[in-house]
Amino acid sequence: MSSLRYLLVGVIFTVAIAVVGYFTIITEGGPVKKEENL
């Protein structure tokens, strides 16, 4: 049970970091500049 819990937490943590990093790259790449033009 405990090992499965650690595995689940690890997966969620990894996905969260990946999403935050991906979102940061996307916002630096274009969407922010487009919003400033509006």
PDB file of N, CA, C, O and CB in Angstrom:
ATOM      1  N   MET A   1       0.837  -1.203   0.000  1.00  0.00           N
ATOM      2  CA  MET A   1       0.000   0.000   0.000  1.00  0.00           C
ATOM      3  C   MET A   1       0.875   1.258   0.000  1.00  0.00           C
ATOM      4  O   MET A   1       0.671   2.166  -0.806  1.00  0.00           O
ATOM      5  CB  MET A   1      -0.949   0.003   1.227  1.00  0.00           C
ATOM      6  N   SER A   2       1.857   1.299   0.918  1.00  0.00           N
ATOM      7  CA  SER A   2       2.687   2.498   1.040  1.00  0.00           C
ATOM      8  C   SER A   2       3.507   2.729  -0.228  1.00  0.00           C
ATOM      9  O   SER A   2       3.672   3.869  -0.660  1.00  0.00           O
ATOM     10  CB  SER A   2       3.619   2.382   2.257  1.00  0.00           C
ATOM     11  N   SER A   3       4.024   1.647  -0.829  1.00  0.00           N
ATOM     12  CA  SER A   3       4.834   1.792  -2.040  1.00  0.00           C
ATOM     13  C   SER A   3       3.981   2.344  -3.179  1.00  0.00           C
ATOM     14  O   SER A   3       4.445   3.169  -3.966  1.00  0.00           O
ATOM     15  CB  SER A   3       5.461   0.436  -2.444  1.00  0.00           C
ATOM     16  N   LEU A   4       2.741   1.889  -3.260  1.00  0.00           N
ATOM     17  CA  LEU A   4       1.837   2.378  -4.304  1.00  0.00           C
ATOM     18  C   LEU A   4       1.540   3.861  -4.083  1.00  0.00           C
ATOM     19  O   LEU A   4       1.430   4.630  -5.038  1.00  0.00           O
ATOM     20  CB  LEU A   4       0.519   1.557  -4.321  1.00  0.00           C
ATOM     21  N   ARG A   5       1.413   4.249  -2.830  1.00  0.00           N
ATOM     22  CA  ARG A   5       1.140   5.650  -2.502  1.00  0.00           C
ATOM     23  C   ARG A   5       2.316   6.530  -2.916  1.00  0.00           C
ATOM     24  O   ARG A   5       2.127   7.600  -3.495  1.00  0.00           O
ATOM     25  CB  ARG A   5       0.856   5.812  -0.991  1.00  0.00           C
ATOM     26  N   TYR A   6       3.544   6.066  -2.613  1.00  0.00           N
ATOM     27  CA  TYR A   6       4.730   6.839  -2.999  1.00  0.00           C
ATOM     28  C   TYR A   6       4.832   6.940  -4.516  1.00  0.00           C
ATOM     29  O   TYR A   6       5.220   7.980  -5.047  1.00  0.00           O
ATOM     30  CB  TYR A   6       6.010   6.199  -2.421  1.00  0.00           C
ATOM     31  N   LEU A   7       4.486   5.861  -5.212  1.00  0.00           N
ATOM     32  CA  LEU A   7       4.545   5.858  -6.670  1.00  0.00           C
ATOM     33  C   LEU A   7       3.553   6.872  -7.236  1.00  0.00           C
ATOM     34  O   LEU A   7       3.875   7.625  -8.155  1.00  0.00           O
ATOM     35  CB  LEU A   7       4.254   4.446  -7.225  1.00  0.00           C
ATOM     36  N   LEU A   8       2.343   6.882  -6.678  1.00  0.00           N
ATOM     37  CA  LEU A   8       1.315   7.806  -7.152  1.00  0.00           C
ATOM     38  C   LEU A   8       1.739   9.251  -6.920  1.00  0.00           C
ATOM     39  O   LEU A   8       1.584  10.096  -7.801  1.00  0.00           O
ATOM     40  CB  LEU A   8      -0.022   7.527  -6.452  1.00  0.00           C
ATOM     41  N   VAL A   9       2.273   9.534  -5.736  1.00  0.00           N
ATOM     42  CA  VAL A   9       2.734  10.889  -5.410  1.00  0.00           C
ATOM     43  C   VAL A   9       3.867  11.300  -6.345  1.00  0.00           C
ATOM     44  O   VAL A   9       3.915  12.443  -6.801  1.00  0.00           O
ATOM     45  CB  VAL A   9       3.200  10.969  -3.934  1.00  0.00           C
ATOM     46  N   GLY A  10       4.773  10.376  -6.630  1.00  0.00           N
ATOM     47  CA  GLY A  10       5.891  10.667  -7.517  1.00  0.00           C
ATOM     48  C   GLY A  10       5.422  10.998  -8.924  1.00  0.00           C
ATOM     49  O   GLY A  10       5.937  11.921  -9.555  1.00  0.00           O
ATOM     50  N   VAL A  11       4.447  10.247  -9.413  1.00  0.00           N
ATOM     51  CA  VAL A  11       3.913  10.492 -10.760  1.00  0.00           C
ATOM     52  C   VAL A  11       3.227  11.853 -10.818  1.00  0.00           C
ATOM     53  O   VAL A  11       3.446  12.626 -11.751  1.00  0.00           O
ATOM     54  CB  VAL A  11       2.921   9.375 -11.168  1.00  0.00           C
ATOM     55  N   ILE A  12       2.402  12.141  -9.823  1.00  0.00           N
ATOM     56  CA  ILE A  12       1.692  13.424  -9.792  1.00  0.00           C
ATOM     57  C   ILE A  12       2.691  14.579  -9.714  1.00  0.00           C
ATOM     58  O   ILE A  12       2.540  15.589 -10.402  1.00  0.00           O
ATOM     59  CB  ILE A  12       0.710  13.479  -8.592  1.00  0.00           C
ATOM     60  N   PHE A  13       3.716  14.420  -8.866  1.00  0.00           N
ATOM     61  CA  PHE A  13       4.725  15.464  -8.690  1.00  0.00           C
ATOM     62  C   PHE A  13       5.474  15.704  -9.997  1.00  0.00           C
ATOM     63  O   PHE A  13       5.708  16.850 -10.382  1.00  0.00           O
ATOM     64  CB  PHE A  13       5.714  15.082  -7.569  1.00  0.00           C
ATOM     65  N   THR A  14       5.853  14.613 -10.684  1.00  0.00           N
ATOM     66  CA  THR A  14       6.580  14.730 -11.948  1.00  0.00           C
ATOM     67  C   THR A  14       5.724  15.409 -13.015  1.00  0.00           C
ATOM     68  O   THR A  14       6.200  16.280 -13.743  1.00  0.00           O
ATOM     69  CB  THR A  14       7.028  13.347 -12.436  1.00  0.00           C
ATOM     70  N   VAL A  15       4.462  15.006 -13.100  1.00  0.00           N
ATOM     71  CA  VAL A  15       3.554  15.598 -14.088  1.00  0.00           C
ATOM     72  C   VAL A  15       3.344  17.081 -13.793  1.00  0.00           C
ATOM     73  O   VAL A  15       3.288  17.899 -14.712  1.00  0.00           O
ATOM     74  CB  VAL A  15       2.196  14.856 -14.095  1.00  0.00           C
ATOM     75  N   ALA A  16       3.228  17.422 -12.519  1.00  0.00           N
ATOM     76  CA  ALA A  16       3.009  18.821 -12.138  1.00  0.00           C
ATOM     77  C   ALA A  16       4.190  19.686 -12.578  1.00  0.00           C
ATOM     78  O   ALA A  16       3.997  20.767 -13.135  1.00  0.00           O
ATOM     79  CB  ALA A  16       2.797  18.941 -10.612  1.00  0.00           C
ATOM     80  N   ILE A  17       5.406  19.213 -12.329  1.00  0.00           N
ATOM     81  CA  ILE A  17       6.607  19.955 -12.726  1.00  0.00           C
ATOM     82  C   ILE A  17       6.671  20.080 -14.250  1.00  0.00           C
ATOM     83  O   ILE A  17       7.021  21.137 -14.776  1.00  0.00           O
ATOM     84  CB  ILE A  17       7.885  19.256 -12.188  1.00  0.00           C
ATOM     85  N   ALA A  18       6.334  19.004 -14.951  1.00  0.00           N
ATOM     86  CA  ALA A  18       6.372  19.014 -16.410  1.00  0.00           C
ATOM     87  C   ALA A  18       5.373  20.033 -16.960  1.00  0.00           C
ATOM     88  O   ALA A  18       5.689  20.771 -17.893  1.00  0.00           O
ATOM     89  CB  ALA A  18       6.072  17.608 -16.970  1.00  0.00           C
ATOM     90  N   VAL A  19       4.172  20.072 -16.386  1.00  0.00           N
ATOM     91  CA  VAL A  19       3.137  21.004 -16.851  1.00  0.00           C
ATOM     92  C   VAL A  19       3.562  22.448 -16.590  1.00  0.00           C
ATOM     93  O   VAL A  19       3.401  23.311 -17.453  1.00  0.00           O
ATOM     94  CB  VAL A  19       1.786  20.709 -16.154  1.00  0.00           C
ATOM     95  N   VAL A  20       4.101  22.710 -15.404  1.00  0.00           N
ATOM     96  CA  VAL A  20       4.540  24.070 -15.055  1.00  0.00           C
ATOM     97  C   VAL A  20       5.671  24.514 -15.985  1.00  0.00           C
ATOM     98  O   VAL A  20       5.661  25.639 -16.485  1.00  0.00           O
ATOM     99  CB  VAL A  20       5.006  24.135 -13.572  1.00  0.00           C
ATOM    100  N   GLY A  21       6.639  23.634 -16.216  1.00  0.00           N
ATOM    101  CA  GLY A  21       7.754  23.968 -17.092  1.00  0.00           C
ATOM    102  C   GLY A  21       7.297  24.190 -18.525  1.00  0.00           C
ATOM    103  O   GLY A  21       7.747  25.126 -19.186  1.00  0.00           O
ATOM    104  N   TYR A  22       6.398  23.325 -19.010  1.00  0.00           N
ATOM    105  CA  TYR A  22       5.876  23.452 -20.371  1.00  0.00           C
ATOM    106  C   TYR A  22       5.099  24.755 -20.524  1.00  0.00           C
ATOM    107  O   TYR A  22       5.238  25.460 -21.524  1.00  0.00           O
ATOM    108  CB  TYR A  22       4.978  22.251 -20.722  1.00  0.00           C
ATOM    109  N   PHE A  23       4.270  25.070 -19.509  1.00  0.00           N
ATOM    110  CA  PHE A  23       3.472  26.296 -19.553  1.00  0.00           C
ATOM    111  C   PHE A  23       4.371  27.526 -19.544  1.00  0.00           C
ATOM    112  O   PHE A  23       4.091  28.510 -20.229  1.00  0.00           O
ATOM    113  CB  PHE A  23       2.495  26.345 -18.366  1.00  0.00           C
ATOM    114  N   THR A  24       5.448  27.470 -18.771  1.00  0.00           N
ATOM    115  CA  THR A  24       6.387  28.596 -18.701  1.00  0.00           C
ATOM    116  C   THR A  24       7.040  28.832 -20.060  1.00  0.00           C
ATOM    117  O   THR A  24       7.174  29.974 -20.500  1.00  0.00           O
ATOM    118  CB  THR A  24       7.468  28.338 -17.627  1.00  0.00           C
ATOM    119  N   ILE A  25       7.444  27.753 -20.721  1.00  0.00           N
ATOM    120  CA  ILE A  25       8.082  27.873 -22.038  1.00  0.00           C
ATOM    121  C   ILE A  25       7.083  28.443 -23.049  1.00  0.00           C
ATOM    122  O   ILE A  25       7.444  29.285 -23.872  1.00  0.00           O
ATOM    123  CB  ILE A  25       8.617  26.491 -22.522  1.00  0.00           C
ATOM    124  N   ILE A  26       5.846  27.990 -22.989  1.00  0.00           N
ATOM    125  CA  ILE A  26       4.816  28.453 -23.923  1.00  0.00           C
ATOM    126  C   ILE A  26       4.558  29.944 -23.721  1.00  0.00           C
ATOM    127  O   ILE A  26       4.491  30.696 -24.694  1.00  0.00           O
ATOM    128  CB  ILE A  26       3.505  27.648 -23.738  1.00  0.00           C
ATOM    129  N   THR A  27       4.412  30.378 -22.473  1.00  0.00           N
ATOM    130  CA  THR A  27       4.111  31.790 -22.201  1.00  0.00           C
ATOM    131  C   THR A  27       5.279  32.677 -22.619  1.00  0.00           C
ATOM    132  O   THR A  27       5.061  33.801 -23.073  1.00  0.00           O
ATOM    133  CB  THR A  27       3.793  32.001 -20.705  1.00  0.00           C
ATOM    134  N   GLU A  28       6.504  32.203 -22.476  1.00  0.00           N
ATOM    135  CA  GLU A  28       7.670  32.989 -22.885  1.00  0.00           C
ATOM    136  C   GLU A  28       7.795  33.012 -24.407  1.00  0.00           C
ATOM    137  O   GLU A  28       8.406  33.920 -24.971  1.00  0.00           O
ATOM    138  CB  GLU A  28       8.955  32.418 -22.253  1.00  0.00           C
ATOM    139  N   GLY A  29       7.216  32.015 -25.065  1.00  0.00           N
ATOM    140  CA  GLY A  29       7.371  31.882 -26.511  1.00  0.00           C
ATOM    141  C   GLY A  29       6.458  32.777 -27.324  1.00  0.00           C
ATOM    142  O   GLY A  29       6.862  33.228 -28.396  1.00  0.00           O
ATOM    143  N   GLY A  30       5.230  33.061 -26.863  1.00  0.00           N
ATOM    144  CA  GLY A  30       4.329  33.806 -27.729  1.00  0.00           C
ATOM    145  C   GLY A  30       3.087  34.398 -27.084  1.00  0.00           C
ATOM    146  O   GLY A  30       2.864  35.603 -27.204  1.00  0.00           O
ATOM    147  N   PRO A  31       2.270  33.601 -26.403  1.00  0.00           N
ATOM    148  CA  PRO A  31       0.983  34.072 -25.859  1.00  0.00           C
ATOM    149  C   PRO A  31       1.100  35.372 -25.073  1.00  0.00           C
ATOM    150  O   PRO A  31       0.217  36.225 -25.163  1.00  0.00           O
ATOM    151  CB  PRO A  31       0.386  33.009 -24.967  1.00  0.00           C
ATOM    152  N   VAL A  32       2.175  35.540 -24.303  1.00  0.00           N
ATOM    153  CA  VAL A  32       2.340  36.757 -23.502  1.00  0.00           C
ATOM    154  C   VAL A  32       2.472  37.970 -24.420  1.00  0.00           C
ATOM    155  O   VAL A  32       1.865  39.012 -24.175  1.00  0.00           O
ATOM    156  CB  VAL A  32       3.581  36.643 -22.573  1.00  0.00           C
ATOM    157  N   LYS A  33       3.265  37.825 -25.476  1.00  0.00           N
ATOM    158  CA  LYS A  33       3.461  38.929 -26.414  1.00  0.00           C
ATOM    159  C   LYS A  33       2.148  39.263 -27.127  1.00  0.00           C
ATOM    160  O   LYS A  33       1.848  40.434 -27.359  1.00  0.00           O
ATOM    161  CB  LYS A  33       4.560  38.577 -27.444  1.00  0.00           C
ATOM    162  N   LYS A  34       1.371  38.239 -27.472  1.00  0.00           N
ATOM    163  CA  LYS A  34       0.085  38.466 -28.138  1.00  0.00           C
ATOM    164  C   LYS A  34      -0.860  39.215 -27.208  1.00  0.00           C
ATOM    165  O   LYS A  34      -1.594  40.097 -27.656  1.00  0.00           O
ATOM    166  CB  LYS A  34      -0.548  37.126 -28.583  1.00  0.00           C
ATOM    167  N   GLU A  35      -0.855  38.877 -25.918  1.00  0.00           N
ATOM    168  CA  GLU A  35      -1.729  39.547 -24.954  1.00  0.00           C
ATOM    169  C   GLU A  35      -1.314  41.006 -24.791  1.00  0.00           C
ATOM    170  O   GLU A  35      -2.164  41.876 -24.603  1.00  0.00           O
ATOM    171  CB  GLU A  35      -1.694  38.823 -23.591  1.00  0.00           C
ATOM    172  N   GLU A  36      -0.001  41.279 -24.862  1.00  0.00           N
ATOM    173  CA  GLU A  36       0.484  42.653 -24.721  1.00  0.00           C
ATOM    174  C   GLU A  36       0.046  43.491 -25.922  1.00  0.00           C
ATOM    175  O   GLU A  36      -0.217  44.685 -25.786  1.00  0.00           O
ATOM    176  CB  GLU A  36       2.026  42.676 -24.580  1.00  0.00           C
ATOM    177  N   ASN A  37      -0.031  42.864 -27.095  1.00  0.00           N
ATOM    178  CA  ASN A  37      -0.459  43.589 -28.284  1.00  0.00           C
ATOM    179  C   ASN A  37      -1.927  43.991 -28.175  1.00  0.00           C
ATOM    180  O   ASN A  37      -2.335  45.016 -28.722  1.00  0.00           O
ATOM    181  CB  ASN A  37      -0.233  42.739 -29.538  1.00  0.00           C
ATOM    182  N   LEU A  38      -2.724  43.180 -27.465  1.00  0.00           N
ATOM    183  CA  LEU A  38      -4.142  43.502 -27.301  1.00  0.00           C
ATOM    184  C   LEU A  38      -4.289  44.681 -26.348  1.00  0.00           C
ATOM    185  O   LEU A  38      -5.407  45.116 -26.071  1.00  0.00           O
ATOM    186  CB  LEU A  38      -4.935  42.274 -26.777  1.00  0.00           C
TER     187      LEU A  38
END
